[in-house]
Amino acid sequence: MRFEEIRRRASHTLVDLHPDGAGEAVTAWDRQPLSHEDFPVPELILFALTRLRNLKPFGPEEKLRWGVTACFRNMEFSVSLEKFGLRLYVPKGTSSETRKALIKCLQTASKLAESYLRDIAQQQIEIANVTIENRYHHFESAYRFFRDKAREAYDRPSPEPVVLQRDEDGIPTGWTHAPWTPQIEGGYLAGAMLDAYFSWLEHVLVLVLPFTDFNPSNGQLLRFVGATWDEKWRTVFDLSADNEAKETYDLLKHIKESVRNPISHGGFGKKGTSFFFHVEHIGALPALLTKHGRSLEFMITRVPNKTYKDLCQQLDLCDVFLQNSKVWAGLRYAEAGLDIVFSNDFRELYHKARATHDALEEFIRWQSYMMDTHTNMDY
């Protein structure tokens, strides 16, 4: 939808909204919170009122990001985004019917803005003029949580047998025993640990991109985000020139195919490796034959204690590689919890910051200060 068209629609649909100064003077105000459910993206109001109705905004101010004062019919009002949410200011004594009508008008304004910005969103995404929310610590904390819980489970002693029945002399004649419970629960948690780690890895490989020479425009960022973890890895690292990257890739691929994939894909390995093939007069044999590795522990859980310990060592090696690789600066920036901006000007800043450790830390301090200022609205 063209901008001129949406402006014409707004002039008719939002005819009750006028510049301030046309209503009666207000001496006392009521402040009313507007719910997140009704206005999940407050900036849509700002766009509608300022760009579609030519109303003048104010702010930022202390604990206030933006505000707009206008008239609804003959009544002056203000709407503002403050530290603790979206707020509507109306004259004291305003009837509930008028308040509801004004809120409904603001909702209509938001919908008009959204109908126009939906196409803009796709255009901006295509050229990578976007910010990606940093969820590094969400995935990393999940990985650490499951890793620690798995270790605790494996180390837990087996439960004692529970007697279900005794004879006349008190001698147990029936009982139940689950000696492998710690190993089974440890395997469940280790599987969740691997899921969390690969989720973290895929997320991090996106966050570090602006610190590399990757060009995210022309839809490349969108395609990268939708790629598999190994495609992401091979895009970020040149496996033909970086032996350590190739070794780490092979290690991760082995973990993925031998442990995580069978857990994550219904217990099935690739190319029928989890099947049992039929041999006449003999029986059903495992497809991998003696390579099947069906130890007693493996029959109880897909991730025995020894496998878990090996996995932890291998994942730690992957972490060390990333910290010392070409993406060290992007990884450190992501670890700082800062959102990642893919616009051209920010990518230039990232490239300058990656020059030295001191330059990067100074850049992180400045960006952290700016983020705190914006979050707390300490303008």
GILINUR-V169065 format. One record per residue. N is the residue number from 1. RES is the residue in one letter. SS is DSSP state (a for helix, b for strand, c for the rest). Layout:
n:N res:RES ss:SS
n:N res:RES ss:SS
This chain:
n:1 res:M ss:c
n:2 res:R ss:c
n:3 res:F ss:a
n:4 res:E ss:a
n:5 res:E ss:a
n:6 res:I ss:a
n:7 res:R ss:a
n:8 res:R ss:a
n:9 res:R ss:a
n:10 res:A ss:a
n:11 res:S ss:a
n:12 res:H ss:a
n:13 res:T ss:a
n:14 res:L ss:c
n:15 res:V ss:c
n:16 res:D ss:c
n:17 res:L ss:b
n:18 res:H ss:b
n:19 res:P ss:b
n:20 res:D ss:c
n:21 res:G ss:c
n:22 res:A ss:c
n:23 res:G ss:c
n:24 res:E ss:c
n:25 res:A ss:c
n:26 res:V ss:c
n:27 res:T ss:c
n:28 res:A ss:c
n:29 res:W ss:b
n:30 res:D ss:b
n:31 res:R ss:b
n:32 res:Q ss:b
n:33 res:P ss:b
n:34 res:L ss:b
n:35 res:S ss:c
n:36 res:H ss:c
n:37 res:E ss:c
n:38 res:D ss:c
n:39 res:F ss:c
n:40 res:P ss:c
n:41 res:V ss:c
n:42 res:P ss:c
n:43 res:E ss:a
n:44 res:L ss:a
n:45 res:I ss:a
n:46 res:L ss:a
n:47 res:F ss:a
n:48 res:A ss:a
n:49 res:L ss:a
n:50 res:T ss:a
n:51 res:R ss:a
n:52 res:L ss:a
n:53 res:R ss:c
n:54 res:N ss:c
n:55 res:L ss:c
n:56 res:K ss:c
n:57 res:P ss:b
n:58 res:F ss:b
n:59 res:G ss:c
n:60 res:P ss:c
n:61 res:E ss:b
n:62 res:E ss:b
n:63 res:K ss:c
n:64 res:L ss:b
n:65 res:R ss:b
n:66 res:W ss:b
n:67 res:G ss:b
n:68 res:V ss:b
n:69 res:T ss:b
n:70 res:A ss:b
n:71 res:C ss:b
n:72 res:F ss:b
n:73 res:R ss:c
n:74 res:N ss:c
n:75 res:M ss:b
n:76 res:E ss:b
n:77 res:F ss:b
n:78 res:S ss:b
n:79 res:V ss:b
n:80 res:S ss:b
n:81 res:L ss:b
n:82 res:E ss:b
n:83 res:K ss:c
n:84 res:F ss:c
n:85 res:G ss:b
n:86 res:L ss:b
n:87 res:R ss:b
n:88 res:L ss:b
n:89 res:Y ss:b
n:90 res:V ss:b
n:91 res:P ss:b
n:92 res:K ss:c
n:93 res:G ss:c
n:94 res:T ss:c
n:95 res:S ss:c
n:96 res:S ss:a
n:97 res:E ss:a
n:98 res:T ss:a
n:99 res:R ss:a
n:100 res:K ss:a
n:101 res:A ss:a
n:102 res:L ss:a
n:103 res:I ss:a
n:104 res:K ss:a
n:105 res:C ss:a
n:106 res:L ss:a
n:107 res:Q ss:a
n:108 res:T ss:a
n:109 res:A ss:a
n:110 res:S ss:a
n:111 res:K ss:a
n:112 res:L ss:a
n:113 res:A ss:a
n:114 res:E ss:a
n:115 res:S ss:a
n:116 res:Y ss:a
n:117 res:L ss:a
n:118 res:R ss:a
n:119 res:D ss:a
n:120 res:I ss:a
n:121 res:A ss:a
n:122 res:Q ss:a
n:123 res:Q ss:a
n:124 res:Q ss:a
n:125 res:I ss:a
n:126 res:E ss:a
n:127 res:I ss:c
n:128 res:A ss:c
n:129 res:N ss:c
n:130 res:V ss:c
n:131 res:T ss:b
n:132 res:I ss:b
n:133 res:E ss:c
n:134 res:N ss:c
n:135 res:R ss:c
n:136 res:Y ss:a
n:137 res:H ss:a
n:138 res:H ss:a
n:139 res:F ss:a
n:140 res:E ss:a
n:141 res:S ss:a
n:142 res:A ss:a
n:143 res:Y ss:a
n:144 res:R ss:a
n:145 res:F ss:a
n:146 res:F ss:a
n:147 res:R ss:a
n:148 res:D ss:a
n:149 res:K ss:a
n:150 res:A ss:a
n:151 res:R ss:a
n:152 res:E ss:a
n:153 res:A ss:a
n:154 res:Y ss:a
n:155 res:D ss:a
n:156 res:R ss:c
n:157 res:P ss:c
n:158 res:S ss:c
n:159 res:P ss:c
n:160 res:E ss:c
n:161 res:P ss:c
n:162 res:V ss:b
n:163 res:V ss:b
n:164 res:L ss:b
n:165 res:Q ss:b
n:166 res:R ss:b
n:167 res:D ss:c
n:168 res:E ss:c
n:169 res:D ss:c
n:170 res:G ss:c
n:171 res:I ss:c
n:172 res:P ss:b
n:173 res:T ss:b
n:174 res:G ss:b
n:175 res:W ss:b
n:176 res:T ss:b
n:177 res:H ss:c
n:178 res:A ss:c
n:179 res:P ss:c
n:180 res:W ss:c
n:181 res:T ss:a
n:182 res:P ss:a
n:183 res:Q ss:a
n:184 res:I ss:a
n:185 res:E ss:a
n:186 res:G ss:a
n:187 res:G ss:a
n:188 res:Y ss:a
n:189 res:L ss:a
n:190 res:A ss:a
n:191 res:G ss:a
n:192 res:A ss:a
n:193 res:M ss:a
n:194 res:L ss:a
n:195 res:D ss:a
n:196 res:A ss:a
n:197 res:Y ss:a
n:198 res:F ss:a
n:199 res:S ss:a
n:200 res:W ss:a
n:201 res:L ss:a
n:202 res:E ss:a
n:203 res:H ss:a
n:204 res:V ss:a
n:205 res:L ss:a
n:206 res:V ss:a
n:207 res:L ss:a
n:208 res:V ss:c
n:209 res:L ss:a
n:210 res:P ss:a
n:211 res:F ss:a
n:212 res:T ss:c
n:213 res:D ss:c
n:214 res:F ss:c
n:215 res:N ss:c
n:216 res:P ss:c
n:217 res:S ss:c
n:218 res:N ss:c
n:219 res:G ss:c
n:220 res:Q ss:a
n:221 res:L ss:a
n:222 res:L ss:a
n:223 res:R ss:a
n:224 res:F ss:a
n:225 res:V ss:a
n:226 res:G ss:a
n:227 res:A ss:c
n:228 res:T ss:c
n:229 res:W ss:a
n:230 res:D ss:a
n:231 res:E ss:a
n:232 res:K ss:a
n:233 res:W ss:a
n:234 res:R ss:a
n:235 res:T ss:a
n:236 res:V ss:a
n:237 res:F ss:c
n:238 res:D ss:c
n:239 res:L ss:c
n:240 res:S ss:c
n:241 res:A ss:c
n:242 res:D ss:c
n:243 res:N ss:a
n:244 res:E ss:a
n:245 res:A ss:a
n:246 res:K ss:a
n:247 res:E ss:a
n:248 res:T ss:a
n:249 res:Y ss:a
n:250 res:D ss:a
n:251 res:L ss:a
n:252 res:L ss:a
n:253 res:K ss:a
n:254 res:H ss:a
n:255 res:I ss:a
n:256 res:K ss:a
n:257 res:E ss:a
n:258 res:S ss:a
n:259 res:V ss:a
n:260 res:R ss:a
n:261 res:N ss:a
n:262 res:P ss:a
n:263 res:I ss:a
n:264 res:S ss:a
n:265 res:H ss:c
n:266 res:G ss:c
n:267 res:G ss:c
n:268 res:F ss:c
n:269 res:G ss:c
n:270 res:K ss:a
n:271 res:K ss:a
n:272 res:G ss:a
n:273 res:T ss:c
n:274 res:S ss:c
n:275 res:F ss:c
n:276 res:F ss:b
n:277 res:F ss:b
n:278 res:H ss:b
n:279 res:V ss:b
n:280 res:E ss:c
n:281 res:H ss:c
n:282 res:I ss:c
n:283 res:G ss:b
n:284 res:A ss:b
n:285 res:L ss:b
n:286 res:P ss:b
n:287 res:A ss:c
n:288 res:L ss:c
n:289 res:L ss:a
n:290 res:T ss:a
n:291 res:K ss:a
n:292 res:H ss:a
n:293 res:G ss:c
n:294 res:R ss:c
n:295 res:S ss:c
n:296 res:L ss:a
n:297 res:E ss:a
n:298 res:F ss:a
n:299 res:M ss:a
n:300 res:I ss:a
n:301 res:T ss:c
n:302 res:R ss:c
n:303 res:V ss:c
n:304 res:P ss:c
n:305 res:N ss:a
n:306 res:K ss:a
n:307 res:T ss:a
n:308 res:Y ss:a
n:309 res:K ss:a
n:310 res:D ss:a
n:311 res:L ss:a
n:312 res:C ss:a
n:313 res:Q ss:a
n:314 res:Q ss:a
n:315 res:L ss:a
n:316 res:D ss:a
n:317 res:L ss:a
n:318 res:C ss:a
n:319 res:D ss:a
n:320 res:V ss:a
n:321 res:F ss:a
n:322 res:L ss:a
n:323 res:Q ss:a
n:324 res:N ss:a
n:325 res:S ss:c
n:326 res:K ss:c
n:327 res:V ss:c
n:328 res:W ss:a
n:329 res:A ss:a
n:330 res:G ss:a
n:331 res:L ss:a
n:332 res:R ss:a
n:333 res:Y ss:a
n:334 res:A ss:a
n:335 res:E ss:a
n:336 res:A ss:c
n:337 res:G ss:c
n:338 res:L ss:c
n:339 res:D ss:c
n:340 res:I ss:b
n:341 res:V ss:b
n:342 res:F ss:c
n:343 res:S ss:c
n:344 res:N ss:a
n:345 res:D ss:a
n:346 res:F ss:a
n:347 res:R ss:a
n:348 res:E ss:a
n:349 res:L ss:a
n:350 res:Y ss:a
n:351 res:H ss:a
n:352 res:K ss:a
n:353 res:A ss:a
n:354 res:R ss:c
n:355 res:A ss:c
n:356 res:T ss:c
n:357 res:H ss:a
n:358 res:D ss:a
n:359 res:A ss:a
n:360 res:L ss:a
n:361 res:E ss:a
n:362 res:E ss:a
n:363 res:F ss:a
n:364 res:I ss:a
n:365 res:R ss:a
n:366 res:W ss:a
n:367 res:Q ss:a
n:368 res:S ss:a
n:369 res:Y ss:a
n:370 res:M ss:a
n:371 res:M ss:a
n:372 res:D ss:a
n:373 res:T ss:a
n:374 res:H ss:a
n:375 res:T ss:a
n:376 res:N ss:a
n:377 res:M ss:c
n:378 res:D ss:b
n:379 res:Y ss:c
